[in-house]
């Protein structure tokens, strides 16, 4: 009972601040500049590609500049791969079961890559989220234009992340990223972890397709969240944070996009006009992304309160849908996906190692050559 209460208290614990405002400003600026350029061009429907590219700035937040540069380059590969695959599926009108198969496969490949290069935030979550989101909206520009927008946004966020070096010119000789060495045991653990991603994401997508949801990729993304935890308790916490944070975020989204005397449309009547509507949604995406990054390392649930409207508002800008249906499907898919992810994490062989063991396993010295 004591351990249970400790875990319950951990659900509410807010980790100490660590210059989170600086990281949040970098990410917000990375999102703001390409988004405002698209707003000025009257193409807020393309913001979805710019924002996913800009999420590159979420990585390497506390590392020295030369390490952050490498870390963000590795993260950009994950994000841009997700965007490129999603755009390919969209222009070829590939949805439903093919989407599940492709996204589950990329989740497994992304898991191996993310664990191998030691990405922080952990796992392939943002890559498969980009894949599903881009696949779910019509591509209204040539495929290469969408990828160029995402790539340019990723490059800009890398430059923002490295810009502090121009002021301090501080280069730490000998600084290296903590990347695990290869070993047979390490490869096996990577494969097992990747298999869990494929199982969880594939199962969530299957439920989403069978249920007739228009957004099964939300269930698949939610299923990936618990697998990024270091052990079973932290995986369960991440799943609970995902569910509760998403539900609260949906309340925030409802205030923005639903009609009613309590909603934004009643407080700001000009919001109903298409130009003002797009402008306000674009500005809110930037603001909410700043709030997301403020809490991303301190409390995942609070981060999800703000990241949920970021995703839904981008989706509305790219491909407007009935708000009530959008909010309801997001709630159901998140609940199903997160619970399936927790289930996959919880079902282990007796004595099986947890993902927390990865760094130690992967640091085993290589066998000497004879």
Secondary structure, 3 states (H helix, E strand, C coil): CHHHHHHHHHHHCCCCCCCHHHHHHHHHHHHHHHHHHHHHCCCHHHHHHHHHHHHHHHCCCCCCHHHHHHHHHHHHHHHHHHHHHHHHHHHCCCCHHHHHHHHHHHHHHHHHHHHHHCCCCCCCHHHHHHHHHHHCCCCCCCHHHHHHHHHHHHHHHHHHHHHHHHHHCCCCCCCCCCCCCCCHHHHHHHHHHHHHHHHHHHHHHHHHHHCCCCCHHHHHHHHHHHHHCCCHHHHHHHHHHHHHHHHHHHHHHHHHHCCCCCCHHHHCHHHHCHHHHHHHHHHHHHHHHHHHHHHCCCCHHHHHHHHHHHHHHHHHHHCCCCHHHHHHHHHHHHHHHHHHHHHHHHCCCCCCCCHHHHHHHHCCCCCCCC
